[in-house]
Amino acid sequence: MPFSRWPEETGLLLSQENGYTPPMRILPVLLLAPALSACAVASTAVDVVTLPVKAVSAGVDAVTTSQSEADEKRGRAIRKEEERLGRERRELEARCRKGRARPEDICPPR
């Protein structure tokens, strides 16, 4: 039988068993689709708006130091100074022991 416009002529009935979905069932899905895409657009807009704030805060974090970072830096400086003083003291003791003291060295009497 040639193509026909009317399903009754082809012997097919418009029913859910044949894969037909009534328009009233599709309507809520069609109405919700723009709302869902609007949520995606809104979340993208929020990401775009907060991006400069995140970039600035990362820059501020890179420039400023927290109290713990300052404490760590000060502790490292103190350790380096103590190491330097200890090295100089050992060198002074070695020079005094070998009798090669410099004029500015204060060696204990023997």
N, CA, C and O atoms as a printed pandas DataFrame, in Angstrom:
     atom_number atom_name residue_name chain_id  residue_number  x_coord  y_coord  z_coord
0              1         N          MET        A               1    0.840   -1.168    0.000
1              2        CA          MET        A               1    0.000    0.000    0.000
2              3         C          MET        A               1    0.894    1.242    0.000
3              4         O          MET        A               1    1.846    1.298    0.778
4              5         N          PRO        A               2    0.621    2.228   -0.837
5              6        CA          PRO        A               2    1.449    3.421   -0.914
6              7         C          PRO        A               2    1.335    4.248    0.382
7              8         O          PRO        A               2    0.484    4.004    1.238
8              9         N          PHE        A               3    2.239    5.239    0.475
9             10        CA          PHE        A               3    2.280    6.079    1.667
10            11         C          PHE        A               3    0.955    6.778    1.847
11            12         O          PHE        A               3    0.368    7.305    0.902
12            13         N          SER        A               4    0.501    6.769    3.079
13            14        CA          SER        A               4   -0.777    7.395    3.390
14            15         C          SER        A               4   -0.581    8.327    4.568
15            16         O          SER        A               4    0.242    8.064    5.445
16            17         N          ARG        A               5   -1.334    9.415    4.591
17            18        CA          ARG        A               5   -1.248   10.362    5.689
18            19         C          ARG        A               5   -1.978    9.879    6.924
19            20         O          ARG        A               5   -1.584   10.220    8.039
20            21         N          TRP        A               6   -2.973    9.136    6.768
21            22        CA          TRP        A               6   -3.823    8.760    7.893
22            23         C          TRP        A               6   -3.413    7.403    8.435
23            24         O          TRP        A               6   -3.357    6.428    7.685
24            25         N          PRO        A               7   -3.128    7.327    9.723
25            26        CA          PRO        A               7   -2.705    6.055   10.277
26            27         C          PRO        A               7   -3.779    4.979   10.190
27            28         O          PRO        A               7   -3.475    3.789   10.117
28            29         N          GLU        A               8   -5.029    5.406   10.198
29            30        CA          GLU        A               8   -6.104    4.416   10.107
30            31         C          GLU        A               8   -6.073    3.678    8.778
31            32         O          GLU        A               8   -6.453    2.511    8.686
32            33         N          GLU        A               9   -5.608    4.390    7.739
33            34        CA          GLU        A               9   -5.552    3.770    6.424
34            35         C          GLU        A               9   -4.433    2.728    6.354
35            36         O          GLU        A               9   -4.526    1.780    5.574
36            37         N          THR        A              10   -3.406    2.885    7.135
37            38        CA          THR        A              10   -2.314    1.928    7.103
38            39         C          THR        A              10   -2.537    0.786    8.076
39            40         O          THR        A              10   -1.807   -0.204    8.057
40            41         N          GLY        A              11   -3.534    0.921    8.915
41            42        CA          GLY        A              11   -3.807   -0.113    9.887
42            43         C          GLY        A              11   -3.056    0.102   11.196
43            44         O          GLY        A              11   -3.172   -0.715   12.110
44            45         N          LEU        A              12   -2.296    1.176   11.304
45            46        CA          LEU        A              12   -1.576    1.486   12.546
46            47         C          LEU        A              12   -2.404    2.448   13.373
47            48         O          LEU        A              12   -2.970    3.408   12.850
48            49         N          LEU        A              13   -2.468    2.194   14.627
49            50        CA          LEU        A              13   -3.179    3.090   15.526
50            51         C          LEU        A              13   -2.163    3.874   16.339
51            52         O          LEU        A              13   -1.095    3.370   16.690
52            53         N          LEU        A              14   -2.516    5.104   16.628
53            54        CA          LEU        A              14   -1.646    5.929   17.458
54            55         C          LEU        A              14   -1.884    5.544   18.906
55            56         O          LEU        A              14   -2.836    5.999   19.540
56            57         N          SER        A              15   -1.010    4.707   19.412
57            58        CA          SER        A              15   -1.132    4.285   20.804
58            59         C          SER        A              15    0.257    4.224   21.412
59            60         O          SER        A              15    1.258    4.203   20.696
60            61         N          GLN        A              16    0.315    4.195   22.744
61            62        CA          GLN        A              16    1.602    4.147   23.419
62            63         C          GLN        A              16    2.325    2.835   23.148
63            64         O          GLN        A              16    3.555    2.795   23.191
64            65         N          GLU        A              17    1.608    1.785   22.877
65            66        CA          GLU        A              17    2.247    0.520   22.556
66            67         C          GLU        A              17    3.012    0.602   21.239
67            68         O          GLU        A              17    3.992   -0.118   21.050
68            69         N          ASN        A              18    2.580    1.462   20.335
69            70        CA          ASN        A              18    3.231    1.615   19.037
70            71         C          ASN        A              18    4.297    2.705   19.054
71            72         O          ASN        A              18    4.831    3.058   18.003
72            73         N          GLY        A              19    4.621    3.252   20.251
73            74        CA          GLY        A              19    5.657    4.258   20.352
74            75         C          GLY        A              19    5.158    5.674   20.258
75            76         O          GLY        A              19    5.963    6.602   20.166
76            77         N          TYR        A              20    3.860    5.873   20.278
77            78        CA          TYR        A              20    3.301    7.212   20.191
78            79         C          TYR        A              20    3.283    7.837   21.585
79            80         O          TYR        A              20    2.827    7.213   22.543
80            81         N          THR        A              21    3.778    9.061   21.694
81            82        CA          THR        A              21    3.747    9.782   22.954
82            83         C          THR        A              21    2.822   10.970   22.779
83            84         O          THR        A              21    3.042   11.800   21.897
84            85         N          PRO        A              22    1.802   11.064   23.595
85            86        CA          PRO        A              22    0.871   12.186   23.460
86            87         C          PRO        A              22    1.571   13.518   23.736
87            88         O          PRO        A              22    2.513   13.572   24.527
88            89         N          PRO        A              23    1.115   14.588   23.089
89            90        CA          PRO        A              23    1.751   15.896   23.250
90            91         C          PRO        A              23    1.754   16.371   24.708
91            92         O          PRO        A              23    2.679   17.075   25.112
92            93         N          MET        A              24    0.762   16.013   25.492
93            94        CA          MET        A              24    0.699   16.492   26.864
94            95         C          MET        A              24    1.812   15.881   27.723
95            96         O          MET        A              24    2.158   16.448   28.760
96            97         N          ARG        A              25    2.366   14.769   27.328
97            98        CA          ARG        A              25    3.478   14.175   28.079
98            99         C          ARG        A              25    4.814   14.813   27.685
99           100         O          ARG        A              25    5.737   14.855   28.499
100          101         N          ILE        A              26    4.927   15.295   26.484
101          102        CA          ILE        A              26    6.148   15.916   26.012
102          103         C          ILE        A              26    6.222   17.376   26.480
103          104         O          ILE        A              26    7.313   17.915   26.663
104          105         N          LEU        A              27    5.079   18.001   26.669
105          106        CA          LEU        A              27    5.016   19.414   27.016
106          107         C          LEU        A              27    5.820   19.765   28.275
107          108         O          LEU        A              27    6.571   20.740   28.231
108          109         N          PRO        A              28    5.712   19.035   29.392
109          110        CA          PRO        A              28    6.522   19.408   30.571
110          111         C          PRO        A              28    8.033   19.324   30.305
111          112         O          PRO        A              28    8.806   20.135   30.815
112          113         N          VAL        A              29    8.430   18.358   29.522
113          114        CA          VAL        A              29    9.846   18.227   29.198
114          115         C          VAL        A              29   10.300   19.420   28.374
115          116         O          VAL        A              29   11.380   19.965   28.601
116          117         N          LEU        A              30    9.472   19.827   27.416
117          118        CA          LEU        A              30    9.826   20.978   26.593
118          119         C          LEU        A              30    9.841   22.265   27.403
119          120         O          LEU        A              30   10.646   23.156   27.131
120          121         N          LEU        A              31    8.970   22.375   28.387
121          122        CA          LEU        A              31    8.947   23.572   29.220
122          123         C          LEU        A              31   10.122   23.613   30.198
123          124         O          LEU        A              31   10.601   24.693   30.540
124          125         N          LEU        A              32   10.585   22.458   30.647
125          126        CA          LEU        A              32   11.692   22.414   31.597
126          127         C          LEU        A              32   13.053   22.573   30.921
127          128         O          LEU        A              32   14.019   22.973   31.571
128          129         N          ALA        A              33   13.140   22.272   29.654
129          130        CA          ALA        A              33   14.421   22.344   28.955
130          131         C          ALA        A              33   15.043   23.739   29.018
131          132         O          ALA        A              33   16.229   23.844   29.328
132          133         N          PRO        A              34   14.296   24.822   28.737
133          134        CA          PRO        A              34   14.923   26.149   28.849
134          135         C          PRO        A              34   15.331   26.483   30.287
135          136         O          PRO        A              34   16.341   27.150   30.510
136          137         N          ALA        A              35   14.558   26.026   31.241
137          138        CA          ALA        A              35   14.902   26.303   32.636
138          139         C          ALA        A              35   16.211   25.605   33.008
139          140         O          ALA        A              35   17.046   26.176   33.708
140          141         N          LEU        A              36   16.384   24.377   32.540
141          142        CA          LEU        A              36   17.617   23.661   32.837
142          143         C          LEU        A              36   18.812   24.310   32.149
143          144         O          LEU        A              36   19.893   24.402   32.731
144          145         N          SER        A              37   18.620   24.756   30.927
145          146        CA          SER        A              37   19.722   25.418   30.239
146          147         C          SER        A              37   20.004   26.773   30.876
147          148         O          SER        A              37   21.147   27.231   30.862
148          149         N          ALA        A              38   18.979   27.426   31.437
149          150        CA          ALA        A              38   19.196   28.689   32.133
150          151         C          ALA        A              38   20.034   28.463   33.381
151          152         O          ALA        A              38   20.846   29.317   33.737
152          153         N          CYS        A              39   19.855   27.336   34.048
153          154        CA          CYS        A              39   20.681   27.020   35.217
154          155         C          CYS        A              39   22.137   26.848   34.798
155          156         O          CYS        A              39   23.047   27.304   35.489
156          157         N          ALA        A              40   22.347   26.193   33.675
157          158        CA          ALA        A              40   23.707   26.011   33.187
158          159         C          ALA        A              40   24.324   27.353   32.819
159          160         O          ALA        A              40   25.499   27.595   33.094
160          161         N          VAL        A              41   23.540   28.220   32.201
161          162        CA          VAL        A              41   24.026   29.549   31.841
162          163         C          VAL        A              41   24.329   30.345   33.103
163          164         O          VAL        A              41   25.331   31.056   33.168
164          165         N          ALA        A              42   23.456   30.224   34.113
165          166        CA          ALA        A              42   23.666   30.958   35.365
166          167         C          ALA        A              42   24.933   30.476   36.071
167          168         O          ALA        A              42   25.702   31.286   36.590
168          169         N          SER        A              43   25.152   29.165   36.093
169          170        CA          SER        A              43   26.356   28.666   36.756
170          171         C          SER        A              43   27.606   29.091   35.996
171          172         O          SER        A              43   28.635   29.371   36.610
172          173         N          THR        A              44   27.531   29.141   34.682
173          174        CA          THR        A              44   28.658   29.622   33.890
174          175         C          THR        A              44   28.897   31.105   34.150
175          176         O          THR        A              44   30.040   31.553   34.245
176          177         N          ALA        A              45   27.812   31.856   34.264
177          178        CA          ALA        A              45   27.946   33.288   34.550
178          179         C          ALA        A              45   28.583   33.501   35.917
179          180         O          ALA        A              45   29.416   34.392   36.082
180          181         N          VAL        A              46   28.202   32.697   36.888
181          182        CA          VAL        A              46   28.806   32.803   38.222
182          183         C          VAL        A              46   30.287   32.483   38.142
183          184         O          VAL        A              46   31.099   33.165   38.767
184          185         N          ASP        A              47   30.655   31.451   37.380
185          186        CA          ASP        A              47   32.073   31.111   37.222
186          187         C          ASP        A              47   32.846   32.252   36.580
187          188         O          ASP        A              47   33.964   32.558   36.995
188          189         N          VAL        A              48   32.259   32.879   35.574
189          190        CA          VAL        A              48   32.934   33.979   34.873
190          191         C          VAL        A              48   33.090   35.181   35.805
191          192         O          VAL        A              48   34.119   35.856   35.788
192          193         N          VAL        A              49   32.061   35.444   36.618
193          194        CA          VAL        A              49   32.119   36.600   37.522
194          195         C          VAL        A              49   33.114   36.353   38.647
195          196         O          VAL        A              49   33.823   37.278   39.044
196          197         N          THR        A              50   33.188   35.142   39.170
197          198        CA          THR        A              50   34.086   34.876   40.300
198          199         C          THR        A              50   35.531   34.643   39.868
199          200         O          THR        A              50   36.427   34.644   40.712
200          201         N          LEU        A              51   35.776   34.446   38.587
201          202        CA          LEU        A              51   37.137   34.203   38.113
202          203         C          LEU        A              51   38.098   35.344   38.443
203          204         O          LEU        A              51   39.192   35.072   38.937
204          205         N          PRO        A              52   37.742   36.620   38.192
205          206        CA          PRO        A              52   38.676   37.697   38.563
206          207         C          PRO        A              52   38.934   37.755   40.066
207          208         O          PRO        A              52   40.051   38.046   40.493
208          209         N          VAL        A              53   37.911   37.479   40.867
209          210        CA          VAL        A              53   38.087   37.496   42.322
210          211         C          VAL        A              53   39.071   36.417   42.734
211          212         O          VAL        A              53   39.941   36.659   43.571
212          213         N          LYS        A              54   38.948   35.237   42.162
213          214        CA          LYS        A              54   39.877   34.153   42.476
214          215         C          LYS        A              54   41.294   34.503   42.036
215          216         O          LYS        A              54   42.259   34.198   42.737
216          217         N          ALA        A              55   41.418   35.137   40.884
217          218        CA          ALA        A              55   42.748   35.502   40.382
218          219         C          ALA        A              55   43.397   36.544   41.287
219          220         O          ALA        A              55   44.587   36.456   41.588
220          221         N          VAL        A              56   42.617   37.526   41.719
221          222        CA          VAL        A              56   43.168   38.572   42.592
222          223         C          VAL        A              56   43.559   37.975   43.935
223          224         O          VAL        A              56   44.615   38.305   44.474
224          225         N          SER        A              57   42.724   37.101   44.482
225          226        CA          SER        A              57   43.049   36.510   45.785
226          227         C          SER        A              57   44.297   35.637   45.685
227          228         O          SER        A              57   45.096   35.594   46.620
228          229         N          ALA        A              58   44.470   34.950   44.576
229          230        CA          ALA        A              58   45.692   34.149   44.399
230          231         C          ALA        A              58   46.912   35.058   44.319
231          232         O          ALA        A              58   47.972   34.721   44.847
232          233         N          GLY        A              59   46.775   36.200   43.668
233          234        CA          GLY        A              59   47.879   37.152   43.595
234          235         C          GLY        A              59   48.211   37.744   44.955
235          236         O          GLY        A              59   49.382   37.916   45.291
236          237         N          VAL        A              60   47.186   38.055   45.737
237          238        CA          VAL        A              60   47.412   38.593   47.082
238          239         C          VAL        A              60   48.090   37.540   47.947
239          240         O          VAL        A              60   48.999   37.863   48.712
240          241         N          ASP        A              61   47.663   36.286   47.838
241          242        CA          ASP        A              61   48.294   35.213   48.599
242          243         C          ASP        A              61   49.765   35.064   48.228
243          244         O          ASP        A              61   50.602   34.772   49.082
244          245         N          ALA        A              62   50.071   35.264   46.965
245          246        CA          ALA        A              62   51.463   35.119   46.526
246          247         C          ALA        A              62   52.329   36.261   47.047
247          248         O          ALA        A              62   53.513   36.064   47.322
248          249         N          VAL        A              63   51.748   37.457   47.185
249          250        CA          VAL        A              63   52.516   38.624   47.599
250          251         C          VAL        A              63   52.644   38.704   49.117
251          252         O          VAL        A              63   53.716   39.026   49.631
252          253         N          THR        A              64   51.575   38.417   49.830
253          254        CA          THR        A              64   51.606   38.544   51.292
254          255         C          THR        A              64   52.053   37.241   51.934
255          256         O          THR        A              64   51.972   36.171   51.330
256          257         N          THR        A              65   52.527   37.349   53.172
257          258        CA          THR        A              65   52.941   36.162   53.905
258          259         C          THR        A              65   52.075   36.023   55.143
259          260         O          THR        A              65   51.738   37.012   55.794
260          261         N          SER        A              66   51.726   34.809   55.454
261          262        CA          SER        A              66   50.942   34.556   56.654
262          263         C          SER        A              66   51.867   34.562   57.860
263          264         O          SER        A              66   53.089   34.582   57.719
264          265         N          GLN        A              67   51.273   34.544   59.043
265          266        CA          GLN        A              67   52.078   34.555   60.258
266          267         C          GLN        A              67   52.947   33.310   60.348
267          268         O          GLN        A              67   54.108   33.390   60.750
268          269         N          SER        A              68   52.390   32.151   59.973
269          270        CA          SER        A              68   53.184   30.919   60.051
270          271         C          SER        A              68   54.353   30.955   59.065
271          272         O          SER        A              68   55.447   30.487   59.381
272          273         N          GLU        A              69   54.123   31.512   57.868
273          274        CA          GLU        A              69   55.218   31.629   56.907
274          275         C          GLU        A              69   56.299   32.569   57.431
275          276         O          GLU        A              69   57.490   32.304   57.266
276          277         N          ALA        A              70   55.887   33.665   58.062
277          278        CA          ALA        A              70   56.857   34.606   58.626
278          279         C          ALA        A              70   57.647   33.936   59.749
279          280         O          ALA        A              70   58.855   34.138   59.868
280          281         N          ASP        A              71   56.957   33.133   60.577
281          282        CA          ASP        A              71   57.646   32.419   61.661
282          283         C          ASP        A              71   58.670   31.432   61.112
283          284         O          ASP        A              71   59.784   31.335   61.626
284          285         N          GLU        A              72   58.291   30.704   60.072
285          286        CA          GLU        A              72   59.215   29.744   59.463
286          287         C          GLU        A              72   60.437   30.460   58.890
287          288         O          GLU        A              72   61.568   29.998   59.042
288          289         N          LYS        A              73   60.192   31.600   58.226
289          290        CA          LYS        A              73   61.294   32.360   57.632
290          291         C          LYS        A              73   62.236   32.873   58.726
291          292         O          LYS        A              73   63.457   32.809   58.577
292          293         N          ARG        A              74   61.671   33.378   59.817
293          294        CA          ARG        A              74   62.494   33.870   60.920
294          295         C          ARG        A              74   63.277   32.723   61.555
295          296         O          ARG        A              74   64.447   32.890   61.900
296          297         N          GLY        A              75   62.646   31.565   61.712
297          298        CA          GLY        A              75   63.346   30.407   62.277
298          299         C          GLY        A              75   64.518   29.980   61.414
299          300         O          GLY        A              75   65.582   29.645   61.936
300          301         N          ARG        A              76   64.338   29.988   60.095
301          302        CA          ARG        A              76   65.433   29.643   59.176
302          303         C          ARG        A              76   66.577   30.637   59.308
303          304         O          ARG        A              76   67.746   30.251   59.307
304          305         N          ALA        A              77   66.237   31.925   59.420
305          306        CA          ALA        A              77   67.272   32.956   59.543
306          307         C          ALA        A              77   68.060   32.768   60.843
307          308         O          ALA        A              77   69.284   32.904   60.853
308          309         N          ILE        A              78   67.366   32.457   61.929
309          310        CA          ILE        A              78   68.048   32.250   63.216
310          311         C          ILE        A              78   68.970   31.041   63.136
311          312         O          ILE        A              78   70.103   31.091   63.612
312          313         N          ARG        A              79   68.485   29.942   62.529
313          314        CA          ARG        A              79   69.325   28.742   62.387
314          315         C          ARG        A              79   70.571   29.030   61.564
315          316         O          ARG        A              79   71.664   28.589   61.920
316          317         N          LYS        A              80   70.419   29.771   60.460
317          318        CA          LYS        A              80   71.576   30.096   59.624
318          319         C          LYS        A              80   72.580   30.945   60.399
319          320         O          LYS        A              80   73.790   30.740   60.295
320          321         N          GLU        A              81   72.068   31.902   61.178
321          322        CA          GLU        A              81   72.964   32.749   61.967
322          323         C          GLU        A              81   73.709   31.928   63.022
323          324         O          GLU        A              81   74.906   32.123   63.231
324          325         N          GLU        A              82   73.003   31.013   63.685
325          326        CA          GLU        A              82   73.650   30.154   64.680
326          327         C          GLU        A              82   74.696   29.256   64.039
327          328         O          GLU        A              82   75.759   29.033   64.618
328          329         N          GLU        A              83   74.410   28.739   62.854
329          330        CA          GLU        A              83   75.391   27.911   62.140
330          331         C          GLU        A              83   76.634   28.736   61.797
331          332         O          GLU        A              83   77.758   28.256   61.938
332          333         N          ARG        A              84   76.429   29.984   61.343
333          334        CA          ARG        A              84   77.557   30.845   60.993
334          335         C          ARG        A              84   78.412   31.138   62.227
335          336         O          ARG        A              84   79.639   31.060   62.175
336          337         N          LEU        A              85   77.745   31.478   63.345
337          338        CA          LEU        A              85   78.493   31.776   64.572
338          339         C          LEU        A              85   79.260   30.550   65.065
339          340         O          LEU        A              85   80.400   30.681   65.512
340          341         N          GLY        A              86   78.662   29.373   64.991
341          342        CA          GLY        A              86   79.332   28.145   65.396
342          343         C          GLY        A              86   80.537   27.842   64.538
343          344         O          GLY        A              86   81.570   27.405   65.046
344          345         N          ARG        A              87   80.417   28.070   63.236
345          346        CA          ARG        A              87   81.526   27.838   62.308
346          347         C          ARG        A              87   82.676   28.798   62.626
347          348         O          ARG        A              87   83.837   28.392   62.664
348          349         N          GLU        A              88   82.346   30.078   62.855
349          350        CA          GLU        A              88   83.382   31.049   63.189
350          351         C          GLU        A              88   84.071   30.705   64.515
351          352         O          GLU        A              88   85.288   30.842   64.633
352          353         N          ARG        A              89   83.294   30.257   65.514
353          354        CA          ARG        A              89   83.876   29.891   66.805
354          355         C          ARG        A              89   84.834   28.717   66.656
355          356         O          ARG        A              89   85.914   28.722   67.245
356          357         N          ARG        A              90   84.446   27.704   65.869
357          358        CA          ARG        A              90   85.324   26.541   65.655
358          359         C          ARG        A              90   86.604   26.946   64.924
359          360         O          ARG        A              90   87.687   26.458   65.244
360          361         N          GLU        A              91   86.477   27.836   63.945
361          362        CA          GLU        A              91   87.659   28.313   63.225
362          363         C          GLU        A              91   88.587   29.090   64.159
363          364         O          GLU        A              91   89.807   28.944   64.090
364          365         N          LEU        A              92   88.001   29.925   65.043
365          366        CA          LEU        A              92   88.799   30.684   66.007
366          367         C          LEU        A              92   89.537   29.744   66.954
367          368         O          LEU        A              92   90.729   29.919   67.211
368          369         N          GLU        A              93   88.826   28.750   67.469
369          370        CA          GLU        A              93   89.466   27.785   68.372
370          371         C          GLU        A              93   90.593   27.036   67.663
371          372         O          GLU        A              93   91.637   26.777   68.262
372          373         N          ALA        A              94   90.394   26.692   66.410
373          374        CA          ALA        A              94   91.423   25.977   65.656
374          375         C          ALA        A              94   92.646   26.874   65.439
375          376         O          ALA        A              94   93.777   26.406   65.573
376          377         N          ARG        A              95   92.443   28.142   65.111
377          378        CA          ARG        A              95   93.569   29.069   64.916
378          379         C          ARG        A              95   94.341   29.261   66.220
379          380         O          ARG        A              95   95.572   29.256   66.232
380          381         N          CYS        A              96   93.591   29.431   67.331
381          382        CA          CYS        A              96   94.255   29.628   68.622
382          383         C          CYS        A              96   95.038   28.376   69.018
383          384         O          CYS        A              96   96.138   28.492   69.558
384          385         N          ARG        A              97   94.511   27.211   68.768
385          386        CA          ARG        A              97   95.156   25.948   69.116
386          387         C          ARG        A              97   96.439   25.749   68.308
387          388         O          ARG        A              97   97.435   25.238   68.822
388          389         N          LYS        A              98   96.403   26.156   67.045
389          390        CA          LYS        A              98   97.578   25.979   66.167
390          391         C          LYS        A              98   98.583   27.120   66.297
391          392         O          LYS        A              98   99.662   27.066   65.705
392          393         N          GLY        A              99   98.234   28.156   67.071
393          394        CA          GLY        A              99   99.145   29.287   67.228
394          395         C          GLY        A              99   99.127   30.229   66.054
395          396         O          GLY        A              99  100.094   30.967   65.870
396          397         N          ARG        A             100   98.109   30.250   65.264
397          398        CA          ARG        A             100   98.011   31.117   64.087
398          399         C          ARG        A             100   96.907   32.162   64.284
399          400         O          ARG        A             100   96.163   32.454   63.347
400          401         N          ALA        A             101   96.799   32.701   65.438
401          402        CA          ALA        A             101   95.733   33.659   65.747
402          403         C          ALA        A             101   95.927   34.946   64.957
403          404         O          ALA        A             101   97.058   35.374   64.724
404          405         N          ARG        A             102   94.842   35.550   64.554
405          406        CA          ARG        A             102   94.859   36.841   63.890
406          407         C          ARG        A             102   94.979   37.937   64.954
407          408         O          ARG        A             102   94.751   37.686   66.137
408          409         N          PRO        A             103   95.325   39.113   64.540
409          410        CA          PRO        A             103   95.455   40.181   65.538
410          411         C          PRO        A             103   94.134   40.497   66.252
411          412         O          PRO        A             103   94.143   40.891   67.418
412          413         N          GLU        A             104   93.024   40.331   65.575
413          414        CA          GLU        A             104   91.732   40.627   66.220
414          415         C          GLU        A             104   91.187   39.477   67.044
415          416         O          GLU        A             104   90.198   39.646   67.757
416          417         N          ASP        A             105   91.812   38.310   66.961
417          418        CA          ASP        A             105   91.366   37.141   67.734
418          419         C          ASP        A             105   91.718   37.297   69.211
419          420         O          ASP        A             105   92.802   37.771   69.548
420          421         N          ILE        A             106   90.822   36.906   70.067
421          422        CA          ILE        A             106   91.069   36.909   71.518
422          423         C          ILE        A             106   91.158   35.454   71.919
423          424         O          ILE        A             106   90.140   34.775   72.048
424          425         N          CYS        A             107   92.358   34.978   72.113
425          426        CA          CYS        A             107   92.559   33.567   72.457
426          427         C          CYS        A             107   92.715   33.426   73.979
427          428         O          CYS        A             107   93.314   34.291   74.618
428          429         N          PRO        A             108   92.190   32.359   74.556
429          430        CA          PRO        A             108   92.387   32.137   75.991
430          431         C          PRO        A             108   93.856   31.809   76.264
431          432         O          PRO        A             108   94.539   31.255   75.403
432          433         N          PRO        A             109   94.350   32.155   77.481
433          434        CA          PRO        A             109   95.771   31.867   77.769
434          435         C          PRO        A             109   95.991   30.369   77.846
435          436         O          PRO        A             109   95.073   29.619   78.179
436          437         N          ARG        A             110   97.192   29.931   77.542
437          438        CA          ARG        A             110   97.499   28.509   77.527
438          439         C          ARG        A             110   97.970   28.048   78.857
439          440         O          ARG        A             110   98.276   26.868   79.029
